Structures are given as C-alpha cells and as structure tokens.
C-alpha cells in the first residue's frame, strides 16, 4: 500500500466507526456500553494501521490480543464490540 492508500484506509475506517457510533445511539444502546465499544474499536483501529477492515483482520487482531496475554474477558469484550461493527458494514464475523 502507498502512503496515500494508508491515509484513505485510515480515514475510511474512522468514518465507518463514527457512522457505527451514530447507529448505536439510534438503537438506544446505553452510554457506558457505547463508551466501551468505542474504546475497543479505537484499539482495533490503531492496530489496523494500513490494513483494511475485514473479518480476517478482526480475527488476526483477536489472536494478537491472545498472544499478548490479554485475559479471555478482554478478548471477549473486543469481540463483542467488533462483531456488530463488522455486521454494520455487512461483514459477517464468525470465530
């Protein structure tokens, strides 16, 4: 990928996350849940760098959390945040 593509990918991901957050508000998801999901998605976005958002990159991210010794509850929380985000984008995620 080129630097221009990287910036486009990152900007697109930020826009997708923002749109998803708006969707959470419309669904009456509680503020604490929205805040936790936002934090998890921010971590996922930072990890993505120039990678595209996909089911495969989500699986790689969750595997990376496991490799880094994160607790199962932390991994499940990130999965709980990422799975509906990907569904919002029309990307099914099954582990």
N, C-alpha and C positions, 0 to 999 in steps of 0.2 A: 504494500500500500504506500501511496505517496503521502507527504505531509498534508496536502490539500484534502485527500480522501480521509485521512485520520481526523481532521478537523470536522469534515462533513459528517462522518460517522458519529463523532462525539456530540456534535450539535443535534443531530437527529435523535440520538439516544436521550439527550436532555429534554428535547421537545416531547418525545414519547413518554418519558417519566412524568413530565408536567401534565400532559393530557390524561394520563392514568390517575394522577392525584386528583384532578378535577372530577374524574369518574367516581373515585372513592367518596368524595363529598356528596355527589348526586345520589349515591347509594346509601347515604346516611351511615357510613362507617364511622365509628367513634374516633374522636381526635387522638386518643392515645394509640389506637391501632394504626391510624394513618401516619402518626409520627414514627412508630416503629417500622412500618413498611417503608417509609421514606428513607430512614437511616439504612435499612437493609439494601434498598435499591441504590442508594448513594455508594455503598460499599461495592456492590456489584458493578456499578458504572465505573468507579475508579479502577477496579480490577480489569474491566474490559479493555481499557486503553484504546487501541485501534481495532480490536476485534468487533465483529458485528453481533448484534443481539440475536441469539438463536437458542434452540433447545440444547444443542451441542455445547455452546459456550456456557450455558447455565449449568449443565452437568459438570463441565470442567471446573467451573467456579466452586460448586459444592464439593467436588472432590478435592480441590485445593484447600478449602476450609478444613476438611477432614485431615489432609496431610499435615496441615499446620497445627493439628492437635486441638482444634476447636471442639467444644462439648457437643454431644448429639443434640441437645436442646437448641443450641445456637444454630446448628446446621438446619434443623427442622424449621426454625423461625425464618431463616433466609429462604428456605424452600417455600414456606407459606406466603412469603412476600413476593417471590419471583414468579411462582406458578400462575397466580391470577394476572400479574403484569403481562406475562407472555400470552395468556389467553386473551387479554385485552388487545394484543397485537395480532391475534389469530394464529399464534404459535402454540401447539399443544406441547406440554412437558409431562412426561411420564418417566419415573425413575425405575 
